[in-house]
Amino acid sequence: MATDVIVVGAGPTGLMLACELALAGVRPLVVERRPEPQRDSRALTLHPRSVELLDMRGLAPRFLAAGTTVPGWHFAGLRTRLDFAALDSRHAYTLFIAQARTEALLAERAGELGVEILRGHETVDVRQDSDGVEVDVRGPGGRRTLRAAYAVGCDGGRSLVRTAAGIGFPGTDETLTGVLGDFATVDRDDPGLKRAQAKGVLVAPLEDGFTRLVYLDPARMRVPSGEPVTLEEFRTSLTGLCGSDCGVGGPRWLSRFGNASRLAERYRAGRILLAGDAAHIHFPAAGQGLNTGLQDAANLGWRLAAEINGWAPPGLLDGYDAERRPVGAAVVENTEVQTLLAELTLVPQYERPAAALRAMLDEFLGMAEVNRNLAARVSALGTAYPARRPDADPLEGRRMPDIGLTVAGSSATRVYELTGRGRFVLLKLTEGDEALPPAVEAGWGGRVEAVTVTGWDHHPELAGVSEVLVRPDGHVAWTSRTGEAAERTRALTAWAGTPGAAARD
């Protein structure tokens, strides 16, 4: 079977992208240098928008069964928590789930969709021409060349794909490092454990009985991230921070991580694209990295599939960089702010003003509007893409609210239950018998699902709206307050291509 897209990297971003492509009828091949799935988990959280994206594909129950929900989250480790419950979402929580488990569930879904994952094959070179890309891989059988129409680098911060494409990765080098460790034993009765948490040490039970501890040690925070962590260092640092080593023992994984922050100069170079850590890296403040990668994949998948399937309107694929690169820049920026606050707290000469600053920010987070603003940023529920028209409805570019509804001839009870096939959904919001004409689905067959809603939970953002075109990634493409056929046709053509356009076989 021919390959349409080579996805380099079988982490969460690469697997999510492969699922999105396969769902749209595209043939991806995932290439991964590791022979086996990753056992250790750097990330431990899925934020609300990521859970919404999984919900739109019918996958949320699998993930919820494998994780634990946490009602709020934090910004810069401040005492006042971010209140996700104040946000407009059915998933207003953080899902505590290990990255390895997230990858396993996405790999399971990829298998159901027929995606091939080529493990134990390291990508060593990538080239492109006017017709496609060639990816050289080295595996158990030696070196060979794979060819496809496009390649996407989901291969992390040291991305070979990004380097081969000649895409710059400007930013700042690390100035401080933190340490994490997963331990088989931790003394839960040790008073030092409570003091450790008060000193900002993260203590997180993992699903397999291990416990993760993460800290910044003022005495060791300038040690380069490349220097290995030892059990002796870990115990010494904990003792210095809280007067006890907390009885840690049986380490499975010890790692040092830095605050280098970089953003790709562009997310696309011809037939080569980037997503996830290949496009943006930063300190893991508030656990946003993995989530941003999943959201990259959701934005890119349907666009790239449209291009390959032959119906993409002009500029659709370029919209990936236009929409997601500013999001990546914003995430890098807010993590740098959080990291600076943590660093100031640890520097002796700034200890007093840093404490005063933290107290002030805690007070600000106690204000509902401030809390809601930061919660929307960290959760990504506030992500809104620029509208294409200067006179566009305010809802365009925002995520579609998952309103409850009734649809004639369908068991769907809310919007996200209509998005499982990864197509555009055109909602006709009416209380009467008026329905969308059959020509809508006939003209854009396989691309748009036209749904006449006979009843719905009225939402303030939808007041006065008669029709909504929802993108495959759950953002609003277009709204109408008139229901005019000509206006609808223009919007569908701009987003879903020319009606009746022939797609590839």
ABEGO torsion letter per residue (X at the ends): XBBABBBBEABAAAAAAAAAAAAAGBBBBBBBABABBBABBABABBBAAAAAAAAAAGAAAAAAAABBBBABBBBGGBABBBBAAABBBABBBBBBBBAAAAAAAAAAAAAAAGBBBBBGBBBABBBBBAAEBBBBBBBAAEBBBBBBABBBBAAEAABAAAAAAGBBBBEBBBABBBBBBBBABBBAABAAAAAAAAAGBBBBBBAAGBBBBBBBBAAAAABBAABBBBAAAAAAAAAAAAGBAGGBBGBABBBBBBABBBBBABABBEABBBBEAAABBBBABGGAAAAAAAAAAAAAAAAAAAAAAGABBBGAAAAAAAAAAAAAAAAAAAAAAAAAAAAAAABAAAAAAAAAAAAAAAAAAABAAAAAAAAAAAAGAABBBBBABAABBAABGBBBBBBBBBBBGBABABAAAAAAAGBBBBBBBBABABBBBAAAAAAABGABBBBBBABBBBBAAABGBABBBBBAAGBBABBBAAGBAAAAAAAAAAAAEBBGBBBBX
